[in-house]
């Protein structure tokens, strides 16, 4: 949501407090300096560790200006700064409306004090009177603003923005607070636990009734405690309360973001192969996580893959809800065993708890393994790094996975190059230990006789593959961002994240998973393309990510539409139908039901139909309906053909045909100007109509019930074509405008996938960026003009376009990327492709990201132009904001 501007301090009508935890009393003067800048009366609450610190705090803070009240209390060294906030001063804070929470942070990092982190946080929250006035004014101006805090300090790694070892604490807290959390993704929180907040936003935390002894004794923990979990809950609780968060940028600007940057630049600073090679320099042992690190599935999350497999089981075995049954069986089997179990044990529990025949379950288990084998693809950069490292005989390379597939089965599923590179596989269902525990890493080191100081681990899980190896004293691990999290981490990709209701739905997670995998493969090698705005330097990647999902969704909808209407023929209008027809044919081979629904690439254009449908001068009203500015000659050439334009010039004179005309204002006048050539015009029209009808009869049979398809809009070509061929036609388009009903005869119909102006108000991306879409869906040939009859044959004529062949070299690569996307999707779903029924607005989001400039394109994008002679504009750049 957009936030209102900050209001002047004089308008502030909120009670304010500051809670300071003083563990290091030598920082009292520093804190007093910051507090002296607060420009509004406030209550100060201070927790200290002993009597000496209390005396110093009383002396230093009691003289502060604008102090309404001062409360100082001695607290035990337990719960760090969080326990004093939620326990010691609970009652005082809940009587206030705004609270600022700060403390004397001296986090030890690599054995050195980190005063810069503390200074950064305090400067951001209490840096000056003007800054404080602005922050307080934002709370006054925006009742929905719940918490304000600084962007994460620059040295906090990307993977620090996850639950790490605090997930179980987080689940317990969320359960008590009445909501669920996602423990697998990235999220925002005030790292360092300093912030301004509305007390109502955090009220549920205060109302937990925590006591000081709810927190663990202080042992220098860096993770995995209640206080670490609460720090991560601050924003989640705020949002659950219906408030929004505000994040102050690290450069000091006075503005608020509602989602953070999370220091992704620290991840996208070096290509992944170079990272692995660098950190492996002194490594004798190298371990790799398997899933999302060495191999990737096509679905965004495991939940999506399970939902897809459940669909296969339902279709092949008639069992409904298999994903839930299997999940329940796995949970029960693990609980019974007290450890991870293998696939066979899971299916045994399925047999015990249900009435399924064991032979059926054996067949389903075999299908699950074969499906895994079919879906798994190597993540090329880490897989190639594995091969390089494995080629060194001095090194031991092993795979480690917390998984239900046994090492024996897993070896058969992995791509050959990965199997060869791993000397051993350690899988939790075989070993009994997991890599998300310290015991697991100790067991691995013991089993491999490894030296932790010479052991490098590479993996994607921030807790199991990064924090736990660090805790085991190993070399600094290489973090591999799993593909799904690119959509969390990179701000300009976040609009692709699935909504809660779509999460886990296999079809939605499939197209997003394919995109995420593609982007991850790019990011592994070219991280600079993701460090700031997303950059798509390759035409093939643009086609894969932007055009592929859009066309795939359209074609599956089109096929379902044809089947529903009993159509035997889909006519793809040239030129925009060139790629659509090509990909439809590829999809058709996978779907037996489409065997009798033939796709044809139909040579047609507005110009060809304008002339062919012309019977007298009155018909020019339809031709002159759309806007045009330019010469009369150019108008006639673009809308009725060069023969008509030259004929008019010969009869009316050069001056008349070179004069500037405007449509639709001059439509009636121009019709009268052309009256002298009416007989000749009708003769040209009759000739072209005769030739086109001859072509039509080679393409369409009487009982085909054809559907025409195009990007769409007002349906003018469909209407004109129906007049020419004398039969009703259906239309299935990307988008149509409200004008289409007035254009089509009563016996015709039209539907649209992405926008129907007869019922939809807002223009979607396919309409906003329709010129871009038209430039992408062109063909290698020029625009079709008309047919000429020569004896018994027909010759097709095309309008020449300057530079089209050069532009086509890039367009062809874009279209190849779109075809690759459909190919990858078909490899997964096969004959189930018509079940891919996506959310129309969602698959337009990549197009929207390009159109708004959130995704930047390479220099090749300059080729994305069209020749818009129809309106007189000539060559038009199709990317907004370019010229």
URCORUR-V421252 format. One record per pair of residues at least 6 apart in sequence whose C-alpha atoms are under 7 Angstrom apart, sorted by sequence separation. I is the first residue (numbers start at 0). J is the second residue. D is the distance in whole Angstrom. If there is no record, write none. Layout:
i/j/d
I/J/D
I/J/D
This chain:
i/j/d
47/53/6
92/98/7
106/112/6
107/113/6
125/131/6
138/144/6
173/179/6
237/243/7
298/304/6
312/318/6
313/319/5
333/339/5
427/433/5
433/439/5
434/440/6
444/450/7
458/464/5
469/475/6
486/492/5
487/493/6
501/507/7
522/528/7
528/534/5
535/541/6
587/593/6
721/727/6
787/793/6
788/794/6
848/854/6
849/855/7
867/873/5
876/882/6
105/112/6
106/113/6
173/180/7
247/254/6
333/340/6
350/357/6
389/396/6
432/439/5
457/464/7
486/493/5
522/529/7
587/594/7
636/643/7
721/728/6
786/793/6
787/794/5
825/832/7
866/873/5
867/874/6
105/113/6
247/255/5
332/340/7
410/418/6
456/464/7
468/476/7
635/643/6
636/644/5
648/656/6
786/794/6
787/795/6
866/874/4
867/875/7
105/114/6
215/224/7
246/255/5
247/256/7
312/321/7
486/495/6
571/580/6
635/644/5
754/763/7
786/795/5
865/874/6
866/875/6
170/180/7
234/244/7
245/255/5
246/256/5
486/496/6
785/795/6
786/796/6
864/874/7
865/875/5
214/225/6
245/256/5
246/257/6
309/320/6
465/476/6
785/796/5
864/875/5
865/876/7
245/257/5
246/258/7
309/321/5
332/344/7
632/644/5
784/796/5
864/876/4
104/117/6
244/257/5
246/259/7
309/322/5
332/345/6
465/478/7
609/622/6
783/796/6
784/797/5
863/876/6
864/877/5
346/360/7
584/598/7
783/797/4
784/798/6
863/877/6
782/797/5
783/798/6
166/182/6
306/322/6
329/345/5
332/348/7
622/638/7
735/751/6
781/797/6
782/798/5
305/322/6
328/345/6
734/751/5
781/798/6
53/71/7
406/424/6
455/473/7
580/598/6
729/747/6
730/748/6
731/749/6
732/750/6
733/751/5
734/752/6
781/799/6
406/425/7
454/473/6
455/474/5
457/476/6
458/477/7
459/478/6
580/599/7
727/746/6
728/747/5
729/748/5
730/749/4
731/750/5
732/751/5
733/752/5
734/753/6
735/754/6
736/755/6
737/756/4
781/800/6
162/182/6
328/348/6
406/426/6
452/472/7
454/474/6
455/475/7
456/476/5
457/477/5
458/478/6
459/479/5
580/600/6
727/747/5
729/749/6
730/750/6
731/751/6
732/752/6
733/753/5
734/754/5
735/755/5
736/756/4
737/757/4
328/349/6
405/426/6
451/472/6
452/473/5
453/474/7
455/476/6
456/477/6
457/478/6
458/479/5
459/480/5
711/732/5
733/754/7
734/755/6
735/756/6
736/757/7
80/102/7
451/473/4
452/474/6
459/481/6
706/728/6
707/729/6
708/730/6
710/732/5
711/733/6
712/734/6
713/735/6
161/184/6
398/421/6
405/428/6
451/474/7
577/600/7
705/728/6
706/729/5
707/730/5
708/731/5
709/732/5
710/733/5
711/734/5
712/735/4
713/736/5
21/45/7
41/65/7
42/66/6
49/73/6
161/185/5
325/349/7
396/420/7
397/421/5
402/426/6
405/429/6
576/600/7
632/656/5
705/729/7
706/730/5
707/731/6
708/732/6
709/733/7
710/734/6
711/735/6
712/736/5
718/742/6
16/41/5
17/42/6
18/43/6
19/44/6
20/45/6
21/46/6
22/47/6
40/65/5
41/66/5
42/67/5
43/68/6
44/69/6
45/70/6
46/71/6
47/72/6
48/73/5
160/185/6
161/186/6
396/421/5
397/422/6
398/423/6
399/424/6
400/425/6
401/426/6
402/427/6
403/428/5
631/656/5
632/657/6
706/731/7
713/738/5
714/739/5
718/743/5
15/41/5
16/42/4
17/43/5
18/44/5
19/45/5
20/46/5
21/47/5
22/48/6
39/65/6
40/66/6
41/67/5
42/68/5
43/69/5
44/70/5
45/71/5
46/72/5
47/73/5
48/74/6
123/149/6
160/186/6
396/422/6
397/423/5
398/424/5
399/425/5
400/426/5
401/427/5
402/428/6
630/656/7
631/657/6
713/739/4
15/42/7
16/43/6
17/44/6
18/45/6
19/46/6
20/47/6
40/67/6
42/69/6
43/70/6
44/71/6
45/72/6
46/73/6
47/74/6
48/75/7
160/187/7
176/203/7
395/422/7
397/424/6
398/425/6
399/426/6
400/427/6
435/462/7
569/596/7
573/600/7
630/657/5
631/658/6
715/742/6
24/52/6
31/59/7
35/63/6
46/74/6
48/76/7
435/463/4
440/468/7
567/595/6
568/596/5
569/597/6
570/598/6
571/599/6
572/600/6
573/601/6
630/658/5
631/659/6
714/742/7
779/807/6
850/878/6
27/56/7
31/60/6
35/64/7
120/149/6
434/463/6
483/512/7
554/583/6
567/596/4
568/597/5
569/598/5
570/599/5
571/600/5
572/601/5
573/602/5
609/638/7
610/639/5
630/659/4
631/660/6
647/676/7
850/879/6
437/467/6
485/515/7
514/544/6
566/596/7
567/597/6
568/598/6
569/599/6
570/600/6
571/601/6
572/602/6
573/603/6
609/639/6
629/659/5
630/660/6
389/420/5
436/467/7
440/471/7
570/601/6
572/603/6
573/604/7
606/637/7
629/660/6
401/433/6
435/467/7
483/515/6
606/638/5
628/660/6
629/661/7
692/724/6
401/434/7
482/515/5
606/639/5
628/661/5
386/420/6
437/471/7
482/516/5
485/519/7
606/640/7
627/661/6
628/662/7
201/236/6
382/417/6
385/420/6
627/662/5
688/723/7
775/810/6
116/152/6
201/237/6
626/662/5
46/83/6
200/237/5
377/414/7
482/519/5
625/662/7
626/663/5
643/680/7
151/189/7
192/230/6
510/548/6
625/663/6
151/190/6
623/662/7
624/663/6
149/189/7
200/240/6
372/412/5
489/529/7
623/663/6
148/189/6
189/230/7
491/532/6
188/230/7
200/242/7
491/533/7
188/231/5
623/666/6
148/193/7
188/233/6
148/194/5
188/234/6
620/666/7
147/194/6
148/195/6
187/234/7
146/194/7
147/195/5
146/195/6
147/196/6
146/196/4
809/859/7
145/196/6
146/197/6
619/670/7
145/197/5
616/670/7
145/200/5
806/862/5
165/222/7
168/225/6
164/222/6
165/223/5
164/223/5
165/224/7
169/228/6
20/80/6
168/228/6
342/403/6
616/677/7
165/227/7
341/403/4
342/404/6
165/228/5
340/403/6
341/404/6
339/403/7
341/405/6
18/84/7
615/681/6
614/681/6
613/681/7
124/194/7
187/258/7
613/684/6
187/259/6
120/193/7
611/684/5
610/684/5
611/685/7
611/687/6
26/103/7
297/374/7
611/688/4
296/374/6
16/95/7
296/375/5
764/843/6
15/95/6
23/103/6
295/375/6
296/376/7
14/95/5
15/96/6
16/97/6
17/98/5
18/99/6
19/100/6
20/101/7
21/102/6
22/103/6
294/375/6
295/376/5
14/96/5
15/97/5
16/98/5
17/99/5
18/100/5
19/101/5
20/102/5
21/103/5
294/376/5
295/377/6
764/846/7
768/850/6
13/96/6
14/97/6
15/98/6
16/99/6
17/100/6
18/101/6
19/102/5
20/103/7
294/377/4
295/378/6
764/847/5
13/97/7
293/377/6
294/378/5
293/378/5
292/378/7
753/839/6
341/428/5
752/839/7
293/381/6
339/427/6
340/428/5
36/125/7
292/381/7
293/382/5
339/428/5
774/863/6
38/128/6
774/864/6
36/127/6
37/128/6
774/865/6
33/125/6
36/128/5
101/193/5
145/237/6
339/431/6
771/863/7
33/126/7
100/193/5
101/194/7
338/431/6
37/131/6
38/132/7
100/194/5
99/194/6
100/195/6
691/786/6
99/195/4
150/246/6
690/786/6
98/195/6
99/196/6
145/242/5
147/244/6
148/245/7
149/246/5
150/247/6
690/787/6
98/196/5
144/242/6
145/243/6
146/244/5
147/245/5
148/246/5
149/247/4
150/248/5
687/785/7
690/788/6
97/196/6
98/197/6
143/242/5
144/243/5
145/244/6
146/245/6
147/246/6
148/247/6
149/248/6
150/249/6
687/786/6
97/197/5
98/198/6
143/243/6
144/244/6
149/249/7
687/787/7
96/197/6
97/198/6
160/261/7
96/198/5
95/198/7
157/261/6
93/198/6
157/262/5
156/262/6
157/263/5
771/877/5
612/719/6
770/877/5
771/878/6
157/265/7
272/380/6
608/716/7
150/259/6
153/262/6
156/265/6
157/266/6
271/380/7
272/381/7
289/398/6
151/261/6
283/393/7
284/394/6
285/395/6
286/396/6
287/397/6
288/398/6
289/399/7
609/719/7
612/722/6
283/394/5
284/395/5
285/396/5
286/397/5
287/398/5
288/399/5
289/400/6
605/716/6
608/719/6
612/723/5
272/384/6
283/395/6
284/396/6
285/397/7
286/398/5
287/399/6
288/400/6
608/720/6
611/723/7
286/399/7
89/205/6
85/205/5
86/209/6
8/132/6
86/210/6
11/136/7
86/211/7
5/133/6
8/136/6
11/139/6
123/251/7
7/136/6
82/211/6
6/136/5
5/136/5
6/137/7
5/137/4
4/137/7
6/139/7
78/211/7
576/709/6
6/140/6
77/211/7
575/709/6
5/140/6
568/703/6
570/705/7
575/710/7
4/140/7
78/214/5
567/703/5
568/704/7
569/705/6
570/706/6
571/707/6
572/708/6
3/140/6
77/214/6
78/215/7
566/703/6
567/704/6
568/705/5
569/706/5
570/707/5
571/708/5
572/709/6
3/141/6
77/215/7
566/704/5
567/705/6
568/706/6
569/707/6
570/708/6
571/709/6
2/141/7
77/216/6
566/705/6
77/217/6
566/706/7
76/217/6
379/520/7
378/520/7
380/523/6
380/524/7
81/226/6
78/226/6
284/449/7
292/458/6
292/459/6
291/459/7
284/453/6
285/454/6
286/455/6
287/456/6
288/457/6
283/453/6
284/454/5
285/455/5
286/456/5
287/457/5
288/458/5
282/453/5
283/454/6
284/455/6
285/456/6
286/457/6
287/458/6
281/453/6
282/454/5
282/455/6
557/731/7
279/455/6
607/784/5
606/784/6
607/785/5
604/783/6
603/783/6
604/784/7
602/783/6
300/483/7
299/483/5
292/479/6
292/481/7
291/481/5
306/503/7
306/504/6
307/505/5
575/773/6
578/776/6
306/505/5
553/752/7
577/776/7
303/503/4
576/776/7
577/777/7
302/503/5
303/504/6
304/505/6
575/776/5
577/778/6
275/477/6
303/505/4
575/777/5
574/777/5
575/778/7
574/778/5
303/508/6
574/782/7
299/508/5
298/508/5
299/509/6
298/509/5
297/509/6
299/511/6
299/512/4
298/512/4
297/512/5
298/513/7
297/513/5
263/488/7
637/868/6
638/869/6
637/869/5
582/818/7
589/829/6
590/830/5
589/830/5
628/870/6
629/871/5
627/870/4
628/871/5
626/870/6
627/871/6
271/523/5
270/523/6
271/524/6
270/524/5
270/525/6
270/526/6
269/526/6
268/526/6
267/526/5
268/527/7
267/527/6
267/529/7
267/530/5
264/530/5
263/530/7
547/817/4
551/821/6
538/809/7
542/813/4
546/817/6
547/818/7
541/813/6
542/814/6
539/812/5
542/815/7
543/816/4
547/820/5
538/812/6
539/813/5
542/816/4
543/817/4
547/821/6
559/833/7
538/813/5
541/816/7
542/817/5
539/815/6
540/816/6
543/819/7
539/816/4
543/820/5
555/833/5
555/835/7
552/836/7
552/837/6
549/842/5
548/842/6
549/843/6
163/461/6
164/462/6
163/462/4
184/484/7
545/845/5
544/845/7
545/846/6
185/487/6
158/461/6
185/488/7
534/854/6
535/855/6
536/856/6
537/857/7
532/853/7
533/854/5
534/855/5
535/856/5
536/857/4
532/854/6
533/855/6
534/856/6
535/857/6
532/855/7
506/835/5
506/836/7
507/837/6
506/837/7
495/844/7
491/853/6
374/827/7
